[in-house]
Amino acid sequence: MTTVSLRFDDDMKKQLDEMCDEMGMNITTFFMIYAKKALRDRRIPFEITAPLDPFYSDSNMEQLKRAAQQVKDGQIIVKTMEELEAMERA
């Protein structure tokens, strides 16, 4: 047998301890199950994805296309800060 050491944020460790306890196991058993599943399937046993930057979401990209088209079509109104503040007070 060999020993593997892992460093965890204190809160994450506490949460993992609590979850494992609710399942009737300890963290060592948790990682053994994980390792055996990964070795048996020859892959990480869950999907790893990078969250999409909200700027590039479909809805935002569509809004940017509409805004760009409005600029091309000359459908924009330019106001100074003073004009906007005057509109707010009116």
C-alpha positions in Angstrom: 0.0 0.0 0.0 1.0 3.6 -0.5 -0.1 6.9 0.9 -1.4 9.8 -1.2 -1.7 13.2 0.4 -4.2 15.8 -0.9 -4.6 19.4 0.1 -8.1 20.7 0.5 -9.7 24.0 1.4 -11.0 23.5 5.0 -14.6 24.1 4.1 -14.4 21.7 1.1 -12.9 19.0 3.3 -15.7 19.5 5.9 -18.4 19.2 3.2 -16.8 16.1 1.7 -16.5 14.5 5.1 -20.2 15.2 5.8 -21.3 13.9 2.4 -19.2 10.7 2.8 -20.6 10.2 6.3 -24.2 10.5 4.9 -23.3 7.7 2.5 -21.8 5.6 5.2 -18.1 5.9 4.1 -15.0 7.9 4.7 -13.0 10.0 2.3 -10.5 7.2 1.7 -13.3 4.9 0.6 -14.7 7.7 -1.6 -11.4 8.1 -3.4 -10.9 4.3 -3.7 -14.3 4.0 -5.4 -13.5 6.9 -7.7 -10.0 5.5 -8.6 -11.4 2.0 -9.3 -14.2 3.4 -11.5 -11.7 5.5 -13.4 -9.3 2.6 -13.9 -12.1 0.2 -14.9 -13.6 2.6 -17.5 -10.2 4.1 -18.5 -11.7 7.6 -18.2 -12.6 10.2 -15.6 -16.0 9.1 -14.3 -17.7 12.4 -15.0 -17.7 15.0 -17.7 -15.3 17.9 -17.3 -16.3 21.1 -19.1 -15.3 24.7 -19.0 -18.1 27.1 -18.2 -19.0 29.2 -21.2 -18.1 32.9 -20.8 -21.6 34.6 -20.6 -20.3 37.2 -23.1 -20.3 34.5 -25.8 -23.7 33.1 -25.0 -26.1 32.7 -27.9 -28.4 35.4 -26.6 -25.7 37.9 -26.0 -24.1 37.3 -29.4 -27.5 37.8 -31.0 -27.9 41.1 -29.1 -24.5 42.2 -30.3 -25.4 41.4 -33.9 -28.6 43.4 -33.6 -26.7 46.3 -32.1 -24.0 46.2 -34.8 -26.7 46.2 -37.5 -28.3 49.2 -35.9 -25.0 51.0 -36.1 -24.6 50.1 -39.8 -28.1 51.2 -40.5 -27.6 54.6 -38.7 -30.2 53.8 -36.1 -28.2 55.1 -33.2 -28.7 58.2 -31.1 -25.6 59.9 -29.6 -26.1 62.0 -26.5 -23.6 63.7 -24.2 -23.7 63.0 -20.5 -25.2 66.4 -19.9 -28.0 65.7 -22.3 -28.7 62.4 -20.6 -28.7 64.0 -17.2 -31.1 66.7 -18.5 -33.4 64.0 -19.8 -33.4 62.3 -16.4 -34.4 65.5 -14.6 -37.2 66.2 -17.1 
